[in-house]
Amino acid sequence: MEQGFHPNPSKFRAKLETFIPLTALGLFAGLAWLGVRHGLPLPFCPFRALTGIPCPICGSTRAAMALLQLDIPAACQLNPLFVVVVFVILLRTFLLLIPSFPRTFFPSVTPAAKIKMIGGLIFANWIYLVC
């Protein structure tokens, strides 16, 4: 039998599931902060430029800037779905860092149901942004 390091795949996956969303959130917040700090123009939205209608994620950068300034009501007004996603990522990361927290707490949902839920949330957010 071979001696040496044998990583536990489930522990590695749990760490990755914590690290990737938190890193993406940090990078997005950093870019938003740089935009505010140095007066860079906000990202250009080709969908809005072509149609005149905001896309489902329009306002996310401004919402991130508002969250960085702890202005939660303004962030919710700019893009409520973005605020919910940030909250869920932070909550999930916090709960995954607690060793005694049961991993089965997060409900297992079929991929088709996940697509329907995410699609419904994006559509509802888009209707909010358009109206």
MORAZI-V459907 format. One record per residue. RES is the residue in one small letter. D_CENTER is the distance of its C-alpha to the mean C-alpha in Angstrom with 1 decimal. Layout:
# MORAZI-V459907
res & d_center
RES & D_CENTER
RES & D_CENTER
This chain:
# MORAZI-V459907
res & d_center
m & 44.0
e & 41.8
q & 40.9
g & 37.7
f & 34.0
h & 32.3
p & 28.6
n & 27.2
p & 24.7
s & 23.0
k & 22.5
f & 21.3
r & 18.7
a & 17.5
k & 17.2
l & 15.4
e & 12.8
t & 12.3
f & 12.7
i & 10.6
p & 7.0
l & 8.5
t & 10.3
a & 7.8
l & 6.2
g & 10.0
l & 11.1
f & 9.2
a & 10.6
g & 13.8
l & 14.3
a & 13.8
w & 16.3
l & 18.6
g & 18.7
v & 19.7
r & 22.1
h & 23.9
g & 23.8
l & 22.2
p & 21.7
l & 18.4
p & 17.2
f & 19.6
c & 18.7
p & 21.3
f & 20.8
r & 21.5
a & 24.4
l & 26.0
t & 25.6
g & 25.3
i & 22.5
p & 18.9
c & 16.5
p & 13.7
i & 11.2
c & 13.9
g & 13.5
s & 9.9
t & 11.7
r & 14.2
a & 11.8
a & 10.3
m & 14.1
a & 15.0
l & 12.7
l & 14.3
q & 17.5
l & 16.7
d & 17.4
i & 15.3
p & 17.6
a & 17.3
a & 13.5
c & 13.8
q & 16.6
l & 14.9
n & 11.9
p & 11.6
l & 8.9
f & 6.4
v & 8.0
v & 7.9
v & 4.3
v & 4.7
f & 8.0
v & 7.5
i & 6.0
l & 8.9
l & 11.3
r & 11.1
t & 11.6
f & 14.3
l & 16.0
l & 16.0
l & 17.8
i & 20.5
p & 23.1
s & 24.9
f & 22.0
p & 22.6
r & 20.2
t & 21.5
f & 19.8
f & 16.8
p & 18.5
s & 19.3
v & 18.7
t & 20.4
p & 18.5
a & 20.1
a & 19.0
k & 15.3
i & 15.8
k & 17.6
m & 15.1
i & 12.2
g & 14.8
g & 16.1
l & 13.0
i & 12.5
f & 16.3
a & 16.5
n & 14.0
w & 16.2
i & 19.3
y & 18.3
l & 17.7
v & 21.0
c & 23.0
